[in-house]
């Protein structure tokens, strides 16, 4: 498009990091938050790119996230490792504990990371890609806000509750999927609202429980799970595993804690790492090679593997830069110049 300008990944990382440090986020946390935002743009996941900056800044302005929080890792030497985000962003908390998690998984075969009291805004593929880069399979999940009606219901009770899986591959991008258990991410509905375009018919219901294609009515009503009762069951599982089991907020509690729907949620998160070599040791087979047979067979039928388009977009962005619109560049410049004061404009 004629109004788009390429910006290098490194340059955008520097600019987004500077925005967060200007707004009171400690430097290592600002870098970690910026990394996942820039990764969203790099991989052409616009709903998790620089669109998320404003939301993060609004939570900072409201005093609902601790920009200066220093993550604290609690390691008892067992399979479950905890990191207390201290009311800060989830990304620096994960970064503080991922090496311990990976080492424990290689030692014992599997290990879990509990992230406590974090503000969460990013996609989960960052977590499982980090594990896959260390030769580990991984699961990541968290609750969110109660924006989603359970199958057969009409009132928001469940979160969009994302779930990600990663599998290491030799000499290739890992096998990764990451999706909300709602039909779509809430950010996708918000992008439709901003663009003034309708949403697909099966994404949401209005406040009266009737199907709607109006993004405003959808945001005031309830989103729907994918696959009807199947998605509803998976979403409930995530509430239980990443909320109730951890002793952290479930989606309804997270919304009650924040007290408003226009701020990003605070809750916990669960990341599980598996060492394929440990699980397959007595079989005499190479688990990554065996997995590759399946993935090659899928691709051999002409089927697209999950995240394939994202990885292709990444290669283009790393080579030619990230394309940003004039409006996006103007917003970046405003946040750089004005910090939190830009939220009033």
C-alpha positions as CSV (number, residue, x, y, z in Angstrom):
1,X,0.0,0.0,0.0
2,X,1.3,3.5,-0.9
3,X,1.1,4.9,2.7
4,X,3.1,2.1,4.3
5,X,6.8,2.6,5.3
6,X,9.2,-0.2,6.1
7,X,10.8,-0.1,9.6
8,X,13.5,-2.6,10.6
9,X,12.8,-5.0,13.4
10,X,15.7,-3.6,15.5
11,X,14.6,0.0,15.0
12,X,11.0,-0.8,16.0
13,X,12.2,-2.7,19.0
14,X,14.3,0.3,20.1
15,X,11.3,2.7,19.7
16,X,8.8,0.5,21.5
17,X,11.2,-0.1,24.3
18,X,11.8,3.6,24.7
19,X,8.1,4.2,24.9
20,X,7.7,1.9,27.8
21,X,10.7,3.1,29.7
22,X,9.5,6.7,29.2
23,X,6.3,5.6,30.9
24,X,7.9,4.2,34.0
25,X,8.6,0.5,33.1
26,X,12.0,-0.7,34.3
27,X,14.4,-1.2,31.4
28,X,14.5,-5.1,31.3
29,X,10.7,-5.3,31.5
30,X,10.3,-2.7,28.8
31,X,12.6,-4.6,26.5
32,X,10.7,-7.9,27.2
33,X,7.3,-6.3,26.6
34,X,8.5,-4.5,23.4
35,X,10.0,-7.8,22.1
36,X,6.6,-9.6,22.0
37,X,4.9,-6.5,20.5
38,X,7.4,-6.2,17.8
39,X,7.3,-9.9,17.2
40,X,3.6,-9.6,16.6
41,X,4.2,-6.9,13.9
42,X,7.1,-8.9,12.5
43,X,4.9,-11.9,12.0
44,X,2.0,-9.9,10.7
45,X,-0.1,-10.6,13.7
46,X,-1.6,-7.1,13.9
47,X,-3.9,-7.9,16.7
48,X,-0.9,-8.5,18.9
49,X,1.4,-5.9,17.5
50,X,1.8,-2.2,18.2
51,X,-2.0,-2.0,18.5
52,X,-1.3,-3.4,22.0
53,X,0.9,-0.5,23.1
54,X,-2.1,1.7,23.9
55,X,-3.7,-1.0,26.0
56,X,-0.5,-1.5,28.0
57,X,-0.1,2.2,28.6
58,X,-3.7,2.6,29.8
59,X,-3.2,-0.1,32.5
60,X,0.0,1.8,33.5
61,X,-1.9,5.1,33.7
62,X,-4.7,3.4,35.7
63,X,-2.1,2.1,38.2
64,X,-3.2,-1.5,37.6
65,X,0.2,-2.8,36.6
66,X,3.5,-2.4,38.4
67,X,6.0,-1.1,35.8
68,X,8.9,-1.4,38.2
69,X,8.1,-4.9,39.3
70,X,11.1,-7.3,39.4
71,X,10.1,-11.0,38.8
72,X,11.0,-13.4,41.6
73,X,11.7,-17.0,40.8
74,X,10.8,-19.6,43.4
75,X,12.5,-22.9,42.7
76,X,12.0,-25.7,45.2
77,X,13.9,-28.2,43.1
78,X,10.7,-30.0,42.1
79,X,8.8,-30.3,38.8
80,X,6.8,-27.1,39.5
81,X,8.6,-23.8,39.3
82,X,7.0,-20.5,40.3
83,X,7.7,-17.0,39.3
84,X,6.0,-14.1,41.0
85,X,5.4,-11.3,38.5
86,X,4.6,-8.9,41.3
87,X,1.7,-7.4,39.5
88,X,4.0,-6.6,36.5
89,X,3.9,-7.8,32.9
90,X,3.9,-11.5,32.2
91,X,6.7,-11.4,29.6
92,X,9.7,-10.4,31.9
93,X,8.4,-13.0,34.4
94,X,8.5,-15.7,31.8
95,X,12.0,-14.6,30.6
96,X,13.2,-14.7,34.2
97,X,12.2,-18.4,34.6
98,X,12.4,-20.0,31.2
99,X,16.0,-21.2,31.6
100,X,15.2,-22.8,34.9
101,X,12.1,-24.4,33.4
102,X,14.0,-25.8,30.4
103,X,16.8,-27.2,32.6
104,X,14.3,-28.9,34.9
105,X,12.4,-30.4,32.0
106,X,15.6,-31.9,30.6
107,X,16.4,-33.2,34.1
108,X,13.1,-34.8,35.0
109,X,11.4,-35.2,31.6
110,X,8.7,-32.6,32.3
111,X,8.3,-29.4,34.3
112,X,5.7,-26.7,34.8
113,X,6.0,-23.0,35.3
114,X,3.4,-21.1,37.3
115,X,3.4,-17.4,36.6
116,X,1.7,-15.6,39.4
117,X,0.0,-12.2,39.5
118,X,0.8,-11.0,36.0
119,X,-0.7,-8.6,33.5
120,X,-1.1,-10.6,30.3
121,X,-1.6,-9.1,26.8
122,X,0.5,-11.1,24.4
123,X,0.1,-14.1,22.2
124,X,1.4,-17.4,23.7
125,X,3.5,-18.6,20.8
126,X,6.4,-16.7,22.2
127,X,6.5,-19.1,25.2
128,X,6.3,-22.4,23.2
129,X,8.7,-21.1,20.5
130,X,11.2,-20.3,23.3
131,X,10.9,-23.9,24.6
132,X,11.1,-25.4,21.1
133,X,14.3,-23.5,20.5
134,X,15.7,-25.4,23.5
135,X,14.6,-28.7,22.0
136,X,11.5,-29.0,24.2
137,X,7.8,-29.5,23.5
138,X,5.6,-27.0,25.3
139,X,2.1,-26.0,26.3
140,X,1.0,-22.6,27.4
141,X,-2.4,-21.4,28.6
142,X,-4.0,-18.7,30.6
143,X,-7.5,-17.3,31.5
144,X,-8.4,-13.8,30.5
145,X,-11.6,-11.8,31.1
146,X,-15.1,-13.3,31.2
147,X,-16.1,-12.1,27.7
148,X,-17.3,-15.5,26.4
149,X,-20.5,-17.4,26.9
150,X,-20.4,-21.2,27.5
151,X,-22.0,-23.4,24.9
152,X,-25.8,-23.1,25.3
153,X,-25.5,-20.0,27.5
154,X,-25.8,-16.3,26.8
155,X,-24.0,-14.6,29.6
156,X,-20.2,-14.0,29.6
157,X,-18.5,-16.3,32.0
158,X,-15.4,-17.8,30.3
159,X,-12.4,-16.0,29.0
160,X,-11.1,-16.1,25.4
161,X,-8.6,-18.4,27.1
162,X,-5.7,-18.9,24.6
163,X,-3.8,-22.2,24.3
164,X,-0.5,-22.8,22.5
165,X,1.5,-25.9,21.7
166,X,5.1,-26.1,20.3
167,X,7.1,-29.0,18.9
168,X,10.8,-28.7,18.1
169,X,12.0,-29.4,14.5
170,X,15.5,-29.9,13.3
171,X,16.6,-27.2,10.8
172,X,13.2,-25.7,10.5
173,X,10.7,-23.4,12.3
174,X,9.0,-25.4,15.1
175,X,5.5,-26.8,14.8
176,X,3.4,-24.2,16.6
177,X,-0.2,-23.4,17.1
178,X,-1.7,-20.7,19.2
179,X,-5.4,-19.9,19.3
180,X,-8.1,-18.5,21.5
181,X,-10.8,-21.0,22.6
182,X,-13.3,-18.3,21.5
183,X,-14.1,-18.2,17.8
184,X,-11.8,-15.2,17.4
185,X,-9.5,-13.1,19.7
186,X,-11.2,-10.1,21.2
187,X,-8.6,-8.0,19.6
188,X,-9.9,-9.1,16.2
189,X,-13.4,-7.8,17.1
190,X,-11.8,-4.5,18.3
191,X,-10.0,-4.1,15.0
192,X,-13.3,-4.6,13.1
193,X,-14.9,-2.0,15.4
194,X,-12.1,0.5,14.6
195,X,-12.4,-0.2,10.9
196,X,-16.2,0.1,10.9
197,X,-16.5,-3.4,9.4
198,X,-18.9,-6.2,10.4
199,X,-17.7,-9.4,12.1
200,X,-18.6,-12.9,10.8
201,X,-21.9,-14.2,11.9
202,X,-20.7,-16.9,14.2
203,X,-18.3,-14.8,16.4
204,X,-20.6,-13.3,19.0
205,X,-24.1,-12.7,20.4
206,X,-25.5,-9.3,21.6
207,X,-26.6,-8.5,25.1
208,X,-29.9,-10.2,24.5
209,X,-28.3,-13.4,23.4
210,X,-29.0,-12.9,19.7
211,X,-26.4,-13.5,16.9
212,X,-24.8,-10.3,15.7
213,X,-22.3,-9.0,13.1
214,X,-22.0,-5.6,14.7
215,X,-18.7,-5.4,16.5
216,X,-20.1,-2.8,19.0
217,X,-22.9,-5.1,19.9
218,X,-20.5,-8.1,20.2
219,X,-18.3,-6.2,22.6
220,X,-21.3,-5.3,24.7
221,X,-22.7,-8.9,24.6
222,X,-20.7,-12.2,24.6
223,X,-18.2,-13.9,22.3
224,X,-18.7,-17.5,21.4
225,X,-16.4,-20.5,21.7
226,X,-15.1,-22.3,18.6
227,X,-16.7,-25.7,17.9
228,X,-19.6,-25.2,20.2
229,X,-19.5,-27.5,23.2
230,X,-15.9,-28.7,22.3
231,X,-14.4,-25.2,22.5
232,X,-16.5,-24.5,25.6
233,X,-15.0,-27.6,27.3
234,X,-11.5,-26.7,26.4
235,X,-12.0,-23.1,27.7
236,X,-13.3,-24.5,31.0
237,X,-10.3,-26.8,31.2
238,X,-8.0,-23.7,30.9
239,X,-10.0,-21.9,33.6
240,X,-9.4,-24.9,35.9
241,X,-5.8,-25.6,35.1
242,X,-4.5,-22.0,34.7
243,X,-6.8,-20.4,37.2
244,X,-8.3,-22.6,39.9
245,X,-5.4,-25.1,40.1
246,X,-2.8,-22.3,40.5
247,X,-4.8,-20.4,43.1
248,X,-4.9,-17.5,40.7
249,X,-7.8,-15.5,39.2
250,X,-10.2,-17.2,36.8
251,X,-11.7,-14.9,34.1
252,X,-14.7,-13.7,36.1
253,X,-12.4,-12.8,39.1
254,X,-9.9,-11.0,36.8
255,X,-12.7,-8.8,35.5
256,X,-14.0,-8.1,39.0
257,X,-10.5,-7.2,40.1
258,X,-9.9,-4.7,37.3
259,X,-13.5,-3.4,37.6
260,X,-13.7,-2.3,33.9
261,X,-13.5,-4.0,30.5
262,X,-11.2,-1.5,28.8
263,X,-8.1,-2.6,30.7
264,X,-5.9,-5.6,30.1
265,X,-6.4,-8.4,32.7
266,X,-4.3,-9.5,35.6
267,X,-4.3,-13.2,36.4
268,X,-1.8,-16.2,36.4
269,X,-0.5,-18.4,33.6
270,X,0.7,-22.0,33.2
271,X,3.5,-23.2,30.9
272,X,4.4,-26.9,30.7
273,X,7.7,-28.1,29.1
274,X,8.3,-31.7,27.9
275,X,11.7,-33.3,27.0
276,X,10.9,-35.6,24.0
277,X,14.2,-37.5,24.5
278,X,13.3,-38.4,28.0
279,X,9.9,-39.7,27.0
280,X,11.3,-41.8,24.1
281,X,14.5,-42.9,25.7
282,X,13.6,-46.6,26.1
283,X,12.1,-46.8,22.7
284,X,15.3,-46.4,20.7
285,X,13.6,-44.0,18.4
286,X,14.3,-40.3,17.7
287,X,11.2,-38.4,18.6
288,X,11.9,-35.4,16.5
289,X,12.7,-37.5,13.5
290,X,9.5,-39.5,14.0
291,X,7.5,-36.3,14.4
292,X,9.0,-35.0,11.2
293,X,7.6,-38.0,9.3
294,X,4.1,-36.8,10.3
295,X,4.7,-33.2,9.6
296,X,6.2,-34.0,6.2
297,X,3.3,-36.2,5.3
298,X,0.9,-33.4,6.2
299,X,2.8,-30.9,4.1
300,X,3.1,-33.5,1.3
301,X,-0.7,-33.4,0.9
302,X,-0.6,-29.7,0.3
303,X,-1.9,-28.9,3.7
304,X,-0.6,-25.8,5.4
305,X,1.0,-26.3,8.8
306,X,-0.1,-23.9,11.6
307,X,2.0,-20.7,11.8
308,X,3.4,-21.2,8.3
309,X,2.1,-17.9,7.1
310,X,3.4,-16.2,10.3
311,X,6.9,-17.7,9.7
312,X,6.8,-16.5,6.0
313,X,5.9,-13.0,7.1
314,X,8.7,-13.1,9.6
315,X,11.3,-13.9,6.9
316,X,10.0,-11.0,4.8
317,X,10.1,-8.6,7.7
318,X,13.6,-9.6,8.8
319,X,14.8,-9.1,5.2
320,X,12.8,-6.0,4.1
321,X,11.4,-4.5,7.3
322,X,8.0,-4.2,9.0
323,X,5.5,-2.2,7.0
324,X,3.7,0.4,9.1
325,X,1.0,2.8,8.0
326,X,1.2,6.5,8.3
327,X,-1.3,6.4,11.2
328,X,0.7,3.8,13.0
329,X,3.9,5.8,12.7
330,X,2.1,8.9,13.9
331,X,0.9,7.0,16.9
332,X,4.4,5.8,17.7
333,X,5.8,9.3,17.4
334,X,3.0,10.6,19.7
335,X,3.7,8.0,22.4
336,X,7.5,8.7,22.1
337,X,7.0,12.4,22.5
338,X,4.2,12.5,25.1
339,X,4.2,9.2,27.0
340,X,1.1,8.6,29.0
341,X,-0.1,12.1,28.2
342,X,-0.7,10.9,24.6
343,X,-3.6,8.8,25.9
344,X,-5.7,11.9,26.4
345,X,-5.4,12.8,22.8
